[in-house]
Amino acid sequence: MRNISDALEQHLKQLLQDSPESAVEIQRNELADRFSCVPSQINYVISTRFTLEKGYLVESKRGGGGYIRIQRIELPAMKAIHGHIHHSIGTHVEQSAAEGLIYQLEEATIITRREGNLLRAAVCRETIAVKLPLRDELRARLLKAMLISLLGKE
């Protein structure tokens, strides 16, 4: 059986998928009532599973008429993907940002789950066992090279 965080994530992703604008506005308390959980559980799911690195823009308005708006940010078209990769990665990249980009590419079905797993294994801190900031520089170089090779040169 799935846990409440997984169920909330899947529900929000389904709402986003069904939305023509790839955006959804939710009332935190209403969603908490629907899933029989505390509102802080909603905050946890949104802050950990709907991040900018994973391709989501989240804004919230507090107060009586407050809401949380989640918007899916689409990756650029394939012709511009190399520029997006260079821009996203830069000369240094932290592990969390690298994993976020890999997740975004998987979600957009640009790479397979298996390819994503290989990329994650290559850029994890245990694999690149050198001290910072060299580790983030090596991670950026490896990730760029692998993605450009994987996606083909255009």
ZABARO-14071 format. One record per residue (C-alpha): residue number from 1; residue in one letter; chain; x, y, z. Coordinates in nm, 4 decimals. Example, Ala and Ser with C-alpha at 12.3 -4.5 7.8 and 13.67 -1.06 7.14 Angstrom:
2
    nr   rest   kette          u          v          w
     1      A       A     1.2300    -0.4500     0.7800
     2      S       A     1.3670    -0.1060     0.7140
This chain:
154
    nr   rest   kette          u          v          w
     1      M       A     0.0000     0.0000     0.0000
     2      R       A     0.1239     0.3472    -0.0878
     3      N       A     0.1950     0.5977     0.1840
     4      I       A     0.0101     0.9282     0.2097
     5      S       A     0.2974     1.1269     0.0548
     6      D       A     0.2976     0.9065    -0.2552
     7      A       A    -0.0809     0.9301    -0.2844
     8      L       A    -0.0720     1.3106    -0.2541
     9      E       A     0.2046     1.3335    -0.5134
    10      Q       A     0.0170     1.1137    -0.7599
    11      H       A    -0.3059     1.3087    -0.7067
    12      L       A    -0.1346     1.6432    -0.7702
    13      K       A     0.0467     1.5084    -1.0768
    14      Q       A    -0.2840     1.3801    -1.2151
    15      L       A    -0.4439     1.7215    -1.1601
    16      L       A    -0.1514     1.8839    -1.3417
    17      Q       A    -0.1736     1.6370    -1.6272
    18      D       A    -0.5469     1.6992    -1.6660
    19      S       A    -0.4988     2.0775    -1.6629
    20      P       A    -0.4689     2.2448    -2.0052
    21      E       A    -0.2403     2.5109    -1.8535
    22      S       A    -0.0201     2.2537    -1.6743
    23      A       A    -0.1032     2.4367    -1.3518
    24      V       A    -0.3278     2.3738    -1.0545
    25      E       A    -0.4401     2.5834    -0.7589
    26      I       A    -0.5236     2.3983    -0.4411
    27      Q       A    -0.6511     2.4836    -0.0961
    28      R       A    -0.4154     2.3195     0.1505
    29      N       A    -0.6826     2.2554     0.4147
    30      E       A    -0.9287     2.1093     0.1632
    31      L       A    -0.6651     1.8717     0.0288
    32      A       A    -0.5646     1.7727     0.3839
    33      D       A    -0.9304     1.6961     0.4641
    34      R       A    -0.9661     1.4906     0.1459
    35      F       A    -0.6618     1.2760     0.2326
    36      S       A    -0.7269     1.2742     0.6090
    37      C       A    -0.3879     1.4193     0.6904
    38      V       A    -0.2502     1.7310     0.8536
    39      P       A    -0.1819     2.0385     0.6364
    40      S       A     0.1900     2.0147     0.7124
    41      Q       A     0.1927     1.6842     0.5203
    42      I       A     0.0773     1.8781     0.2116
    43      N       A     0.3624     2.1260     0.2677
    44      Y       A     0.6115     1.8402     0.2956
    45      V       A     0.5007     1.6769    -0.0298
    46      I       A     0.5042     2.0042    -0.2201
    47      S       A     0.8415     2.1188    -0.0861
    48      T       A     1.0162     1.7874    -0.1530
    49      R       A     0.8477     1.6542    -0.4665
    50      F       A     0.7491     1.9667    -0.6577
    51      T       A     1.0765     2.1586    -0.6709
    52      L       A     1.2162     2.3836    -0.9402
    53      E       A     1.4877     2.1264    -1.0079
    54      K       A     1.2176     1.8709    -1.0788
    55      G       A     1.0410     2.1064    -1.3196
    56      Y       A     0.7764     2.2694    -1.1005
    57      L       A     0.7128     2.6292    -0.9999
    58      V       A     0.5283     2.6646    -0.6699
    59      E       A     0.3767     2.9830    -0.5327
    60      S       A     0.1566     3.0251    -0.2316
    61      K       A    -0.0709     3.2881    -0.0842
    62      R       A    -0.1428     3.2622     0.2849
    63      G       A    -0.4552     3.3697     0.4648
    64      G       A    -0.8256     3.2880     0.4527
    65      G       A    -0.8499     3.2833     0.0731
    66      G       A    -0.4987     3.1486     0.0355
    67      Y       A    -0.3950     2.8873    -0.2132
    68      I       A    -0.0967     2.6936    -0.3399
    69      R       A    -0.0351     2.7100    -0.7141
    70      I       A     0.1802     2.4412    -0.8759
    71      Q       A     0.2842     2.4839    -1.2366
    72      R       A     0.4717     2.2345    -1.4517
    73      I       A     0.7602     2.3966    -1.6358
    74      E       A     0.8171     2.2266    -1.9674
    75      L       A     1.1619     2.1475    -2.0983
    76      P       A     1.2581     2.3281    -2.4150
    77      A       A     1.2054     2.1599    -2.7504
    78      M       A     1.4615     1.8958    -2.8447
    79      K       A     1.6406     2.1362    -3.0824
    80      A       A     1.7242     2.3609    -2.7887
    81      I       A     1.8013     2.0847    -2.5397
    82      H       A     2.1806     2.1231    -2.5643
    83      G       A     2.1590     2.4910    -2.4766
    84      H       A     1.9276     2.4078    -2.1897
    85      I       A     2.1730     2.1467    -2.0606
    86      H       A     2.4687     2.3859    -2.0761
    87      H       A     2.2641     2.6608    -1.9119
    88      S       A     2.1225     2.4336    -1.6403
    89      I       A     2.4493     2.2687    -1.5524
    90      G       A     2.7080     2.5442    -1.5935
    91      T       A     3.0673     2.4816    -1.4835
    92      H       A     2.9700     2.3358    -1.1443
    93      V       A     2.6615     2.1428    -1.0405
    94      E       A     2.5545     2.0120    -0.7010
    95      Q       A     2.4261     1.6572    -0.6745
    96      S       A     2.0697     1.7678    -0.5953
    97      A       A     2.0569     1.9926    -0.9040
    98      A       A     2.1986     1.7153    -1.1245
    99      E       A     1.9410     1.4696    -0.9932
   100      G       A     1.6677     1.7279    -1.0476
   101      L       A     1.7653     1.7720    -1.4120
   102      I       A     1.7793     1.3946    -1.4624
   103      Y       A     1.4344     1.3638    -1.3024
   104      Q       A     1.2998     1.6366    -1.5308
   105      L       A     1.4384     1.4594    -1.8394
   106      E       A     1.2786     1.1321    -1.7256
   107      E       A     0.9431     1.2983    -1.6577
   108      A       A     0.9492     1.4497    -2.0069
   109      T       A     1.0348     1.1006    -2.1439
   110      I       A     1.3490     1.2386    -2.3082
   111      I       A     1.5525     0.9700    -2.1320
   112      T       A     1.4457     0.6327    -1.9994
   113      R       A     1.4398     0.5324    -1.6337
   114      R       A     1.7393     0.3072    -1.6960
   115      E       A     1.9349     0.5913    -1.8570
   116      G       A     1.8436     0.8108    -1.5611
   117      N       A     1.9695     0.5463    -1.3185
   118      L       A     2.3011     0.5258    -1.5050
   119      L       A     2.3372     0.9044    -1.5011
   120      R       A     2.2576     0.9208    -1.1280
   121      A       A     2.5129     0.6468    -1.0534
   122      A       A     2.7826     0.8329    -1.2457
   123      V       A     2.7264     1.1704    -1.0796
   124      C       A     2.6698     1.0657    -0.7171
   125      R       A     2.9121     1.1917    -0.4527
   126      E       A     3.0258     0.8387    -0.3679
   127      T       A     3.1324     0.7810    -0.7289
   128      I       A     3.3101     1.1160    -0.7606
   129      A       A     3.5071     1.0739    -0.4407
   130      V       A     3.7007     1.4021    -0.4391
   131      K       A     3.6601     1.7128    -0.2275
   132      L       A     3.4471     2.0124    -0.3134
   133      P       A     3.4533     2.2266    -0.5272
   134      L       A     3.6333     1.9886    -0.7654
   135      R       A     3.3573     1.7289    -0.7190
   136      D       A     3.0865     1.9694    -0.8455
   137      E       A     3.3065     2.0662    -1.1419
   138      L       A     3.3684     1.7026    -1.2357
   139      R       A     2.9982     1.6249    -1.1935
   140      A       A     2.9061     1.9078    -1.4321
   141      R       A     3.1575     1.7945    -1.6945
   142      L       A     3.0503     1.4296    -1.6700
   143      L       A     2.6793     1.5076    -1.6805
   144      K       A     2.7119     1.7419    -1.9806
   145      A       A     2.9232     1.4920    -2.1741
   146      M       A     2.6919     1.2000    -2.0996
   147      L       A     2.3731     1.3912    -2.1838
   148      I       A     2.5107     1.5320    -2.5079
   149      S       A     2.6282     1.1844    -2.6086
   150      L       A     2.3016     1.0229    -2.5011
   151      L       A     2.0771     1.2747    -2.6751
   152      G       A     2.2883     1.2903    -2.9894
   153      K       A     2.4541     1.5922    -3.1369
   154      E       A     2.2266     1.8266    -3.3277
